[in-house]
Amino acid sequence: MLAAALQRRYSGSPGEAFFTAGGLHHFANFERSEDSEIMTVSEAFQRSVNLVFVRALRDIERYHIFRVPGASPNVLTDSGNPARLRYLSRFADLEGRIFLKHFYEKYKGQTVDQDLETLVSGIRLTPLRAAVIYRSVRPQDGIDKFRTFLRGHLPQSALARETSEELYTKYGPDKFNLQDRGYLAHVHPLELWLLNYRAQHPQTSLAEMYAQSANERQQVYGWLFKTRYKHAQDKRIETLLEMDAFQEIHRAWKRLGYPFDSLVPSYATAIGVSGDTPAALAKLVGIILNDGVLYPAVSIQQLHFGAATPAETILTRRDTPGEQLLNPVIARLVRREMIGVVENGTGRRLHGGLKLPDGTMVPVGGKTGTGDNEFRIYGAQRGLLGSRVVNRTGLSYFS
């Protein structure tokens, strides 16, 4: 079965758009000649074909998606599935936190008056928008301060149709919910909420804002909970399902040496983790070389103190049994494929490059990276005139 997986065929076509990481993404291959081919995983591994690995990771993600506790295959097809509401509520909470963090950083270090000026400086104000903004951010202020604000930010001609008193009453925070006020003001509702909360609690922390805005984060996504927005709901549920699946993938990678506490939930992960470390890659290759067993890394074999003296001491490392992390069959298959990269694939310039004194050729395996190293030409005005791909990076091991 494992060997058969390497013979599974995928298209190398870059013509498909992939919904991943919350949006549509397109990927390209290193060689255009690969775009029209259908090849096995083994062939793609040797030639480092991006689109094959993107599609393979999509299959892996789908394998994990409905094995997450609480997930169900019909959560996307059955609009009456109660799990949908839980996912949508979770999405509202999660994305609401993202917006709040952005707004918190935007106004960090400012005074209450500076907050309001920063907000309106980026908006084309009308009497309606100005009234909704001020009444949302400063609901406790009386008519005099409200009138002063309008006169300071709008021309007199714009205030001719409705009096300050009428605007003050008509657009009070009790007349519209937070979501509607954001719509009327052309401002994200959570930005209005944050400025109002900051006005009352100037020294508040982001953690406190998260804690105090739980209801508001749900309220501003009220539109999403309506059944006529099923397509929009599905896309957000798909995003959460992908995040859950990647948590499972991350757990598996972590056991094999992945050095970070999180993994970006995106198919782009299939063609390179830019933050990976040499130590983590060496750990993974060590597991593959040792038939799936992880042995502890050793930098010092022995320490020898006070040689030829009464206090002579020799400290040697204690042998520690390894831990079987990978099925030996999988490790051997991967090792074979890595050798194939050097013998038949993108690393073939290294083939036969290492020989022992007796002429024996040492098998060398590796895996070239899918990132491109480009040579770029810039003009006198620092504009990019052209670029060409010159090679790919690689990781190798010797056995």
C-alpha positions as a LaTeX table, in Angstrom:
\begin{tabular}{lrrr}
\hline
Residue & $x$ (\AA) & $y$ (\AA) & $z$ (\AA) \\
\hline
Met1 & 0.00 & 0.00 & 0.00 \\
Leu2 & 2.80 & 2.44 & 0.88 \\
Ala3 & 4.64 & 1.74 & $-2.35$ \\
Ala4 & 1.37 & 2.21 & $-4.25$ \\
Ala5 & 1.02 & 5.70 & $-2.75$ \\
Leu6 & 4.24 & 6.72 & $-4.46$ \\
Gln7 & 2.73 & 5.59 & $-7.77$ \\
Arg8 & $-0.40$ & 7.70 & $-7.31$ \\
Arg9 & $-0.67$ & 10.12 & $-10.22$ \\
Tyr10 & $-1.36$ & 13.84 & $-10.06$ \\
Ser11 & $-1.60$ & 16.57 & $-12.62$ \\
Gly12 & 1.13 & 19.20 & $-12.80$ \\
Ser13 & $-1.27$ & 21.78 & $-14.26$ \\
Pro14 & $-1.14$ & 25.25 & $-12.65$ \\
Gly15 & $-4.51$ & 26.15 & $-14.15$ \\
Glu16 & $-6.52$ & 25.32 & $-11.05$ \\
Ala17 & $-7.23$ & 27.83 & $-8.30$ \\
Phe18 & $-7.02$ & 26.38 & $-4.79$ \\
Phe19 & $-9.15$ & 27.61 & $-1.91$ \\
Thr20 & $-6.72$ & 27.56 & 1.00 \\
Ala21 & $-5.73$ & 29.84 & 3.89 \\
Gly22 & $-9.06$ & 31.65 & 3.54 \\
Gly23 & $-8.79$ & 32.59 & $-0.13$ \\
Leu24 & $-8.08$ & 31.50 & $-3.70$ \\
His25 & $-4.44$ & 30.80 & $-4.49$ \\
His26 & $-2.55$ & 29.91 & $-7.67$ \\
Phe27 & 0.73 & 27.98 & $-7.79$ \\
Ala28 & 3.37 & 27.55 & $-10.49$ \\
Asn29 & 5.96 & 24.93 & $-11.37$ \\
Phe30 & 9.69 & 25.51 & $-11.73$ \\
Glu31 & 9.67 & 24.16 & $-15.29$ \\
Arg32 & 6.86 & 25.06 & $-17.68$ \\
Ser33 & 7.23 & 21.70 & $-19.40$ \\
Glu34 & 5.82 & 20.12 & $-16.22$ \\
Asp35 & 2.52 & 22.02 & $-16.54$ \\
Ser36 & 0.97 & 19.60 & $-19.04$ \\
Glu37 & 2.19 & 16.37 & $-17.45$ \\
Ile38 & 0.49 & 13.81 & $-15.23$ \\
Met39 & 3.06 & 12.03 & $-13.10$ \\
Thr40 & 3.50 & 9.81 & $-10.10$ \\
Val41 & 4.44 & 11.12 & $-6.67$ \\
Ser42 & 7.79 & 9.37 & $-7.10$ \\
Glu43 & 8.48 & 11.18 & $-10.39$ \\
Ala44 & 7.39 & 14.51 & $-8.89$ \\
Phe45 & 9.62 & 13.93 & $-5.88$ \\
Gln46 & 12.64 & 13.37 & $-8.09$ \\
Arg47 & 11.87 & 16.39 & $-10.28$ \\
Ser48 & 10.49 & 18.66 & $-7.53$ \\
Val49 & 7.18 & 19.46 & $-9.24$ \\
Asn50 & 5.22 & 21.98 & $-7.17$ \\
Leu51 & 1.66 & 21.33 & $-8.29$ \\
Val52 & 1.86 & 17.61 & $-7.57$ \\
Phe53 & 2.81 & 18.31 & $-3.95$ \\
Val54 & 0.09 & 20.94 & $-3.61$ \\
Arg55 & $-2.50$ & 18.42 & $-4.74$ \\
Ala56 & $-1.01$ & 15.68 & $-2.56$ \\
Leu57 & $-1.22$ & 17.94 & 0.51 \\
Arg58 & $-4.83$ & 18.70 & $-0.35$ \\
Asp59 & $-5.57$ & 14.97 & $-0.22$ \\
Ile60 & $-3.75$ & 14.68 & 3.12 \\
Glu61 & $-5.75$ & 17.60 & 4.47 \\
Arg62 & $-9.01$ & 16.00 & 3.33 \\
Tyr63 & $-7.97$ & 12.78 & 5.05 \\
His64 & $-7.64$ & 14.64 & 8.36 \\
Ile65 & $-10.56$ & 17.06 & 8.01 \\
Phe66 & $-13.37$ & 14.76 & 9.08 \\
Arg67 & $-11.28$ & 12.86 & 11.58 \\
Val68 & $-11.16$ & 15.93 & 13.81 \\
Pro69 & $-13.44$ & 15.39 & 16.84 \\
Gly70 & $-16.83$ & 16.96 & 16.22 \\
Ala71 & $-16.39$ & 17.33 & 12.46 \\
Ser72 & $-18.86$ & 15.67 & 10.10 \\
Pro73 & $-18.79$ & 15.13 & 6.33 \\
Asn74 & $-22.26$ & 16.68 & 5.97 \\
Val75 & $-21.49$ & 19.91 & 7.80 \\
Leu76 & $-21.08$ & 21.59 & 4.39 \\
Thr77 & $-23.97$ & 19.90 & 2.61 \\
Asp78 & $-26.65$ & 19.94 & 5.31 \\
Ser79 & $-27.68$ & 23.53 & 6.06 \\
Gly80 & $-29.56$ & 22.28 & 9.12 \\
Asn81 & $-26.56$ & 20.61 & 10.71 \\
Pro82 & $-26.22$ & 22.10 & 14.23 \\
Ala83 & $-22.43$ & 21.97 & 13.90 \\
Arg84 & $-22.62$ & 24.79 & 11.33 \\
Leu85 & $-23.69$ & 27.25 & 14.00 \\
Arg86 & $-20.77$ & 26.26 & 16.21 \\
Tyr87 & $-18.30$ & 26.74 & 13.36 \\
Leu88 & $-19.75$ & 30.12 & 12.37 \\
Ser89 & $-19.69$ & 31.32 & 15.97 \\
Arg90 & $-16.09$ & 30.22 & 16.24 \\
Phe91 & $-15.21$ & 32.02 & 13.01 \\
Ala92 & $-16.86$ & 35.24 & 14.22 \\
Asp93 & $-14.86$ & 35.06 & 17.43 \\
Leu94 & $-11.59$ & 34.29 & 15.66 \\
Glu95 & $-11.80$ & 36.91 & 12.92 \\
Gly96 & $-13.18$ & 39.47 & 15.35 \\
Arg97 & $-10.05$ & 39.04 & 17.45 \\
Ile98 & $-7.91$ & 39.64 & 14.38 \\
Phe99 & $-9.67$ & 42.93 & 13.65 \\
Leu100 & $-9.51$ & 44.02 & 17.27 \\
Lys101 & $-5.78$ & 43.39 & 17.41 \\
His102 & $-5.30$ & 45.47 & 14.26 \\
Phe103 & $-7.34$ & 48.37 & 15.66 \\
Tyr104 & $-5.62$ & 48.11 & 19.04 \\
Glu105 & $-2.21$ & 48.53 & 17.37 \\
Lys106 & $-3.54$ & 51.35 & 15.19 \\
Tyr107 & $-4.52$ & 53.50 & 18.18 \\
Lys108 & $-1.91$ & 52.35 & 20.66 \\
Gly109 & $-0.25$ & 55.24 & 22.52 \\
Gln110 & $-2.82$ & 57.86 & 21.47 \\
Thr111 & $-5.09$ & 59.97 & 23.62 \\
Val112 & $-8.88$ & 59.73 & 23.44 \\
Asp113 & $-9.06$ & 62.90 & 21.30 \\
Gln114 & $-6.32$ & 61.63 & 19.00 \\
Asp115 & $-8.23$ & 58.36 & 18.58 \\
Leu116 & $-11.25$ & 60.15 & 17.17 \\
Glu117 & $-9.18$ & 62.37 & 14.87 \\
Thr118 & $-7.26$ & 59.38 & 13.54 \\
Leu119 & $-10.50$ & 57.62 & 12.70 \\
Val120 & $-12.22$ & 60.50 & 10.87 \\
Ser121 & $-9.06$ & 61.54 & 9.02 \\
Gly122 & $-9.37$ & 58.47 & 6.83 \\
Ile123 & $-13.07$ & 58.88 & 6.02 \\
Arg124 & $-14.95$ & 61.11 & 3.61 \\
Leu125 & $-17.30$ & 62.58 & 6.18 \\
Thr126 & $-20.96$ & 63.35 & 5.63 \\
Pro127 & $-23.33$ & 64.59 & 8.33 \\
Leu128 & $-24.74$ & 61.06 & 8.69 \\
Arg129 & $-21.34$ & 59.39 & 9.02 \\
Ala130 & $-20.00$ & 62.04 & 11.35 \\
Ala131 & $-23.07$ & 61.77 & 13.57 \\
Val132 & $-22.97$ & 57.96 & 13.75 \\
Ile133 & $-19.23$ & 57.94 & 14.49 \\
Tyr134 & $-19.37$ & 60.55 & 17.23 \\
Arg135 & $-22.49$ & 59.15 & 18.89 \\
Ser136 & $-20.95$ & 55.63 & 18.83 \\
Val137 & $-17.55$ & 56.64 & 20.16 \\
Arg138 & $-18.75$ & 59.34 & 22.62 \\
Pro139 & $-22.32$ & 58.35 & 23.51 \\
Gln140 & $-22.12$ & 60.09 & 26.88 \\
Asp141 & $-21.31$ & 63.53 & 25.41 \\
Gly142 & $-24.04$ & 66.14 & 25.27 \\
Ile143 & $-25.35$ & 68.15 & 22.35 \\
Asp144 & $-22.84$ & 70.99 & 22.78 \\
Lys145 & $-19.76$ & 68.84 & 22.27 \\
Phe146 & $-21.51$ & 67.03 & 19.43 \\
Arg147 & $-22.29$ & 70.33 & 17.69 \\
Thr148 & $-18.70$ & 71.52 & 18.12 \\
Phe149 & $-17.41$ & 68.32 & 16.52 \\
Leu150 & $-19.71$ & 68.64 & 13.50 \\
Arg151 & $-18.80$ & 72.29 & 12.94 \\
Gly152 & $-15.12$ & 71.46 & 13.18 \\
His153 & $-15.23$ & 68.69 & 10.59 \\
Leu154 & $-18.00$ & 69.63 & 8.14 \\
Pro155 & $-18.66$ & 72.73 & 6.05 \\
Gln156 & $-21.69$ & 74.82 & 7.03 \\
Ser157 & $-23.41$ & 73.99 & 3.77 \\
Ala158 & $-23.38$ & 70.27 & 4.65 \\
Leu159 & $-25.29$ & 70.95 & 7.87 \\
Ala160 & $-28.08$ & 72.93 & 6.24 \\
Arg161 & $-30.53$ & 70.05 & 5.76 \\
Glu162 & $-30.64$ & 68.71 & 9.31 \\
Thr163 & $-29.87$ & 70.48 & 12.55 \\
Ser164 & $-27.31$ & 69.23 & 15.03 \\
Glu165 & $-30.14$ & 68.39 & 17.41 \\
Glu166 & $-31.89$ & 66.25 & 14.80 \\
Leu167 & $-28.69$ & 64.36 & 13.93 \\
Tyr168 & $-27.89$ & 63.88 & 17.62 \\
Thr169 & $-31.26$ & 62.27 & 18.29 \\
Lys170 & $-31.64$ & 60.36 & 15.03 \\
Tyr171 & $-28.28$ & 58.55 & 15.17 \\
Gly172 & $-27.95$ & 57.82 & 18.86 \\
Pro173 & $-26.43$ & 54.43 & 19.78 \\
Asp174 & $-29.84$ & 53.29 & 21.01 \\
Lys175 & $-31.34$ & 53.67 & 17.53 \\
Phe176 & $-29.14$ & 51.12 & 15.70 \\
Asn177 & $-27.19$ & 48.04 & 16.67 \\
Leu178 & $-23.40$ & 47.94 & 16.37 \\
Gln179 & $-23.43$ & 46.19 & 13.00 \\
Asp180 & $-25.81$ & 48.75 & 11.49 \\
Arg181 & $-23.85$ & 51.68 & 12.89 \\
Gly182 & $-20.70$ & 50.34 & 11.24 \\
Tyr183 & $-22.56$ & 50.08 & 7.94 \\
Leu184 & $-23.93$ & 53.63 & 8.20 \\
Ala185 & $-20.56$ & 55.11 & 9.16 \\
His186 & $-18.53$ & 53.08 & 6.62 \\
Val187 & $-16.37$ & 51.95 & 9.54 \\
His188 & $-15.78$ & 48.45 & 10.85 \\
Pro189 & $-18.18$ & 48.06 & 13.79 \\
Leu190 & $-15.45$ & 46.72 & 16.07 \\
Glu191 & $-13.39$ & 49.84 & 15.45 \\
Leu192 & $-16.29$ & 51.93 & 16.76 \\
Trp193 & $-16.63$ & 49.64 & 19.75 \\
Leu194 & $-12.91$ & 49.75 & 20.52 \\
Leu195 & $-12.73$ & 53.55 & 20.48 \\
Asn196 & $-15.76$ & 53.78 & 22.74 \\
Tyr197 & $-14.23$ & 51.28 & 25.17 \\
Arg198 & $-10.86$ & 53.09 & 25.09 \\
Ala199 & $-12.59$ & 56.36 & 25.88 \\
Gln200 & $-13.94$ & 54.81 & 29.07 \\
His201 & $-10.86$ & 52.69 & 29.88 \\
Pro202 & $-7.78$ & 54.51 & 28.49 \\
Gln203 & $-5.26$ & 52.04 & 29.97 \\
Thr204 & $-7.03$ & 48.89 & 28.82 \\
Ser205 & $-5.03$ & 45.94 & 27.49 \\
Leu206 & $-5.72$ & 43.88 & 24.40 \\
Ala207 & $-6.52$ & 40.85 & 26.57 \\
Glu208 & $-9.16$ & 42.86 & 28.42 \\
Met209 & $-10.67$ & 43.99 & 25.13 \\
Tyr210 & $-10.91$ & 40.40 & 23.99 \\
Ala211 & $-12.67$ & 39.48 & 27.21 \\
Gln212 & $-15.12$ & 42.41 & 27.09 \\
Ser213 & $-16.04$ & 42.14 & 23.39 \\
Ala214 & $-17.20$ & 38.51 & 23.19 \\
Asn215 & $-20.84$ & 39.47 & 22.55 \\
Glu216 & $-19.94$ & 42.27 & 20.15 \\
Arg217 & $-17.77$ & 39.95 & 18.04 \\
Gln218 & $-20.79$ & 37.71 & 17.55 \\
Gln219 & $-23.13$ & 40.62 & 16.94 \\
Val220 & $-21.16$ & 42.17 & 14.09 \\
Tyr221 & $-21.24$ & 38.87 & 12.20 \\
Gly222 & $-25.00$ & 38.57 & 12.55 \\
Trp223 & $-25.37$ & 38.69 & 8.77 \\
Leu224 & $-23.27$ & 35.54 & 8.43 \\
Phe225 & $-25.69$ & 33.46 & 10.50 \\
Lys226 & $-28.56$ & 34.07 & 8.06 \\
Thr227 & $-29.29$ & 31.03 & 5.90 \\
Arg228 & $-29.36$ & 32.99 & 2.64 \\
Tyr229 & $-25.59$ & 33.38 & 2.94 \\
Lys230 & $-24.87$ & 29.65 & 2.75 \\
His231 & $-22.01$ & 30.05 & 0.25 \\
Ala232 & $-20.29$ & 32.60 & 2.49 \\
Gln233 & $-20.88$ & 30.33 & 5.46 \\
Asp234 & $-19.39$ & 27.34 & 3.64 \\
Lys235 & $-16.19$ & 29.18 & 2.80 \\
Arg236 & $-15.67$ & 30.18 & 6.41 \\
Ile237 & $-16.43$ & 26.69 & 7.67 \\
Glu238 & $-13.97$ & 25.29 & 5.12 \\
Thr239 & $-11.32$ & 27.67 & 6.48 \\
Leu240 & $-11.86$ & 26.38 & 10.03 \\
Leu241 & $-11.87$ & 22.75 & 8.90 \\
Glu242 & $-8.55$ & 23.37 & 7.18 \\
Met243 & $-7.11$ & 24.94 & 10.33 \\
Asp244 & $-8.18$ & 21.90 & 12.36 \\
Ala245 & $-6.71$ & 19.50 & 9.81 \\
Phe246 & $-3.39$ & 21.35 & 9.82 \\
Gln247 & $-3.23$ & 21.07 & 13.59 \\
Glu248 & $-3.27$ & 17.30 & 13.11 \\
Ile249 & $-0.65$ & 17.55 & 10.37 \\
His250 & 1.47 & 19.74 & 12.64 \\
Arg251 & 1.36 & 17.12 & 15.41 \\
Ala252 & 2.71 & 14.52 & 12.99 \\
Trp253 & 5.42 & 16.86 & 11.68 \\
Lys254 & 6.40 & 17.87 & 15.20 \\
Arg255 & 7.27 & 14.29 & 16.06 \\
Leu256 & 9.61 & 14.19 & 13.05 \\
Gly257 & 11.56 & 17.31 & 13.93 \\
Tyr258 & 9.46 & 20.28 & 12.80 \\
Pro259 & 10.85 & 22.96 & 15.12 \\
Phe260 & 7.99 & 25.44 & 15.49 \\
Asp261 & 4.86 & 25.58 & 17.61 \\
Ser262 & 2.47 & 26.17 & 14.72 \\
Leu263 & 2.08 & 25.43 & 11.04 \\
Val264 & 0.52 & 27.82 & 8.52 \\
Pro265 & $-2.73$ & 26.19 & 7.31 \\
Ser266 & $-2.05$ & 26.58 & 3.59 \\
Tyr267 & $-1.27$ & 24.34 & 0.64 \\
Ala268 & 1.81 & 26.52 & 0.14 \\
Thr269 & 3.29 & 24.56 & 3.04 \\
Ala270 & 3.69 & 21.65 & 0.61 \\
Ile271 & 6.37 & 23.50 & $-1.33$ \\
Gly272 & 8.46 & 24.93 & 1.46 \\
Val273 & 8.50 & 26.07 & 5.05 \\
Ser274 & 10.62 & 29.22 & 4.88 \\
Gly275 & 11.35 & 29.23 & 8.61 \\
Asp276 & 12.63 & 25.66 & 8.90 \\
Thr277 & 16.05 & 25.11 & 10.47 \\
Pro278 & 19.10 & 23.02 & 9.46 \\
Ala279 & 18.89 & 21.17 & 12.79 \\
Ala280 & 15.28 & 20.16 & 12.14 \\
Leu281 & 16.09 & 18.96 & 8.63 \\
Ala282 & 19.08 & 17.01 & 9.94 \\
Lys283 & 16.82 & 15.38 & 12.55 \\
Leu284 & 14.34 & 14.32 & 9.89 \\
Val285 & 17.04 & 12.89 & 7.64 \\
Gly286 & 18.51 & 11.03 & 10.62 \\
Ile287 & 15.15 & 9.39 & 11.24 \\
Ile288 & 14.94 & 8.34 & 7.60 \\
Leu289 & 18.49 & 6.96 & 7.64 \\
Asn290 & 17.86 & 4.96 & 10.80 \\
Asp291 & 14.78 & 3.13 & 9.53 \\
Gly292 & 12.40 & 5.48 & 11.30 \\
Val293 & 14.20 & 5.56 & 14.65 \\
Leu294 & 15.04 & 8.86 & 16.32 \\
Tyr295 & 18.30 & 8.77 & 18.25 \\
Pro296 & 19.31 & 11.67 & 20.51 \\
Ala297 & 21.67 & 14.17 & 18.96 \\
Val298 & 25.23 & 13.90 & 20.30 \\
Ser299 & 27.83 & 16.63 & 19.93 \\
Ile300 & 30.46 & 15.37 & 22.42 \\
Gln301 & 31.47 & 11.71 & 22.64 \\
Gln302 & 33.89 & 11.91 & 25.59 \\
Leu303 & 35.46 & 14.29 & 28.12 \\
His304 & 38.87 & 13.42 & 29.59 \\
Phe305 & 40.15 & 15.33 & 32.63 \\
Gly306 & 43.46 & 15.12 & 34.58 \\
Ala307 & 45.18 & 12.56 & 32.36 \\
Ala308 & 47.99 & 10.64 & 34.13 \\
Thr309 & 47.10 & 12.18 & 37.52 \\
Pro310 & 45.39 & 10.72 & 40.58 \\
Ala311 & 42.30 & 12.75 & 39.66 \\
Glu312 & 42.08 & 11.43 & 36.13 \\
Thr313 & 38.41 & 11.27 & 35.07 \\
Ile314 & 36.82 & 10.13 & 31.86 \\
Leu315 & 33.21 & 11.01 & 31.14 \\
Thr316 & 31.55 & 9.15 & 28.29 \\
Arg317 & 28.06 & 9.48 & 26.98 \\
Arg318 & 25.47 & 6.98 & 28.03 \\
Asp319 & 23.86 & 5.07 & 25.19 \\
Thr320 & 20.21 & 6.03 & 24.93 \\
Pro321 & 17.79 & 3.80 & 23.08 \\
Gly322 & 16.16 & 5.35 & 20.06 \\
Glu323 & 12.44 & 5.96 & 19.61 \\
Gln324 & 10.59 & 4.44 & 16.67 \\
Leu325 & 8.73 & 7.35 & 15.10 \\
Leu326 & 8.26 & 6.15 & 11.55 \\
Asn327 & 7.30 & 2.78 & 10.19 \\
Pro328 & 10.59 & 1.26 & 8.92 \\
Val329 & 8.95 & 0.56 & 5.57 \\
Ile330 & 8.09 & 4.25 & 5.15 \\
Ala331 & 11.63 & 5.31 & 6.10 \\
Arg332 & 13.15 & 2.91 & 3.56 \\
Leu333 & 10.79 & 4.09 & 0.82 \\
Val334 & 11.65 & 7.74 & 1.49 \\
Arg335 & 15.36 & 6.88 & 1.57 \\
Arg336 & 15.03 & 5.17 & $-1.78$ \\
Glu337 & 13.24 & 8.17 & $-3.25$ \\
Met338 & 15.89 & 10.58 & $-1.91$ \\
Ile339 & 18.59 & 8.51 & $-3.58$ \\
Gly340 & 16.47 & 8.65 & $-6.74$ \\
Val341 & 16.59 & 12.46 & $-6.61$ \\
Val342 & 20.38 & 12.29 & $-6.99$ \\
Glu343 & 20.51 & 9.40 & $-9.43$ \\
Asn344 & 17.68 & 10.46 & $-11.72$ \\
Gly345 & 16.28 & 13.81 & $-10.65$ \\
Thr346 & 17.13 & 17.41 & $-9.88$ \\
Gly347 & 20.21 & 16.48 & $-7.83$ \\
Arg348 & 21.86 & 14.31 & $-10.46$ \\
Arg349 & 24.97 & 16.51 & $-10.75$ \\
Leu350 & 25.94 & 15.04 & $-7.37$ \\
His351 & 25.62 & 11.45 & $-8.56$ \\
Gly352 & 28.92 & 9.59 & $-8.32$ \\
Gly353 & 30.59 & 12.55 & $-6.67$ \\
Leu354 & 31.66 & 10.76 & $-3.49$ \\
Lys355 & 33.94 & 7.73 & $-3.64$ \\
Leu356 & 35.95 & 5.86 & $-1.01$ \\
Pro357 & 39.71 & 5.27 & $-1.47$ \\
Asp358 & 38.98 & 1.78 & $-2.80$ \\
Gly359 & 36.75 & 3.21 & $-5.51$ \\
Thr360 & 33.45 & 2.30 & $-3.89$ \\
Met361 & 30.79 & 4.86 & $-4.71$ \\
Val362 & 28.92 & 6.15 & $-1.67$ \\
Pro363 & 25.15 & 6.38 & $-2.27$ \\
Val364 & 24.00 & 9.96 & $-1.91$ \\
Gly365 & 20.43 & 11.06 & $-1.48$ \\
Gly366 & 18.80 & 14.43 & $-1.24$ \\
Lys367 & 15.83 & 16.61 & $-1.97$ \\
Thr368 & 16.10 & 19.86 & $-3.86$ \\
Gly369 & 13.99 & 22.70 & $-2.61$ \\
Thr370 & 11.15 & 24.12 & $-4.66$ \\
Gly371 & 12.14 & 27.74 & $-4.09$ \\
Asp372 & 13.67 & 29.56 & $-7.04$ \\
Asn373 & 17.00 & 31.40 & $-6.89$ \\
Glu374 & 16.65 & 34.28 & $-9.32$ \\
Phe375 & 19.13 & 36.54 & $-11.10$ \\
Arg376 & 17.54 & 39.98 & $-11.38$ \\
Ile377 & 18.52 & 42.97 & $-13.54$ \\
Tyr378 & 17.62 & 46.49 & $-12.39$ \\
Gly379 & 17.72 & 49.73 & $-14.39$ \\
Ala380 & 19.18 & 53.10 & $-13.42$ \\
Gln381 & 15.87 & 54.13 & $-11.82$ \\
Arg382 & 15.89 & 50.93 & $-9.73$ \\
Gly383 & 13.13 & 49.38 & $-11.81$ \\
Leu384 & 13.20 & 45.64 & $-12.46$ \\
Leu385 & 14.16 & 45.06 & $-16.09$ \\
Gly386 & 14.15 & 41.28 & $-16.05$ \\
Ser387 & 14.84 & 38.12 & $-14.09$ \\
Arg388 & 15.74 & 34.52 & $-14.74$ \\
Val389 & 15.76 & 31.44 & $-12.55$ \\
Val390 & 19.27 & 30.09 & $-12.13$ \\
Asn391 & 18.95 & 27.07 & $-9.82$ \\
Arg392 & 17.24 & 25.50 & $-6.85$ \\
Thr393 & 18.39 & 24.96 & $-3.31$ \\
Gly394 & 18.90 & 21.50 & $-1.91$ \\
Leu395 & 19.29 & 19.26 & 1.10 \\
Ser396 & 21.46 & 16.15 & 0.88 \\
Tyr397 & 22.59 & 13.27 & 3.04 \\
Phe398 & 25.15 & 10.53 & 2.63 \\
Ser399 & 24.66 & 6.85 & 3.44 \\
\hline
\end{tabular}
